[in-house]
Amino acid sequence: MSLPSSNKHAGAGVITCKAAVAWEAGEPLVIEEVQISPPQPMEIRIKVVCTSLCRSDVTAWLSQAPMFPRIFGHEASGIVESVGQGVTEFEEGDHVLTLFTGECMKCRHCTSGKSNICQVLGLERQGVMHSDHKTRFSIKGKSVYHYCAVSSFSEYTVVHSGCAVKISSSAPLEKICLLSCGVAAGLGAAWNVANISEGSTVVIFGLGTVGLSVVQGAKLRGATRIIGVDTNPAKNEKAKAFGVTDLLNPNDYDEPIAQVIKRMTDGGADYAFECVGDTGIITTALQSCCDGWGLTVTLGVPKVKPEIAAHYGLFLTGRTLTGSLLGGWRPKSDLPSLVSMYLKEEIKIDEYITHNVAFEDINEAFELMREGKCLRCVIHMQN
């Protein structure tokens, strides 16, 4: 019989471990010894086993926002090391995925059945914990900012219990970490947000991990034509393996790529997905959809110019634009089902992993991502 959570919390103390710390925007991360506080009420402390580098980590690292020093990382798997007071759903030894957006199960959105945008544990943008707006990391007494209330580029981290989900201990942590963001986001955009129909035509802008996860989702839904748009020809082989039927490089054409797509598809695609993080491409995706029912889903995180510009006529003729956060999945309620699908070999994850790197080589992962030479780099946090 397990001990009550309050007793478990009593044994937890400060941990000193290694973390990859960003001291300045765009500067290489530095492996430092950091102190991590014990979990506070309704929090858990996790031993991070594997974490994969997401494009949004790189975007935030390059940002000039004044939140340094900082520990990035949000797409991760690990094992619960200790739990805070009041936590009943986790105990030491549980295998978990971290969640960059949580699920409190009680707020208006969580109880609506219509949304995964938790009002209590949604995206945390201030570099602190949700509960008390303080940090759990420090270096020689100096506070270190969190990222998305996860900060998985550390051997241990503390998260709110609503920002982690228990998963089967039979799932390989070095693979399944991709489901805490990228792969889940793409599959969900195809299935939950767009609800792609059999026999449809789909166009995906950006063939990174998220875009290729949309491709996988579209193929599993029976889309008959899947058009992939990317300026990096090195991605073509992977794209075809996942199910892309037509590959387009905008640099190969003297006319707008939307015109090329409309000509190929007799007036436009049924569904378009923007997976780059460029608001100009959102407009292009809208233009690539058909009149009447064309649906554009945007998944990318813009690096600059967050405002969207589009002619009203695109909407007047029946097109729809919608956003997607984590593919519409309710993170704690739904992600275990994706883990189950992976274990049953109903969805692919392994194929997105192009590199495995040791924790001390984390900067190599950042360079590979910046140079467009990888899909997902899995960083192995423990020796």
KAZI-V88914 format. One record per helix or strand. SS is the DSSP state (H for helix, E for strand). FROM is the first residue (numbers start at 1). TO is the last residue. If there is no record, write none. Layout:
ss from to
SS FROM TO
SS FROM TO
This chain:
ss from to
H 5 10
E 15 22
E 30 36
E 43 52
H 55 62
E 70 70
E 75 83
E 95 98
E 137 139
E 142 145
E 154 154
E 156 160
H 161 163
E 164 166
H 173 180
H 182 193
E 201 205
H 209 220
E 225 229
H 233 242
E 246 248
H 250 252
H 257 264
E 269 269
E 271 274
H 279 288
E 289 289
E 295 298
H 312 316
E 320 323
H 326 328
H 331 343
H 350 352
E 353 358
H 359 370
E 376 380
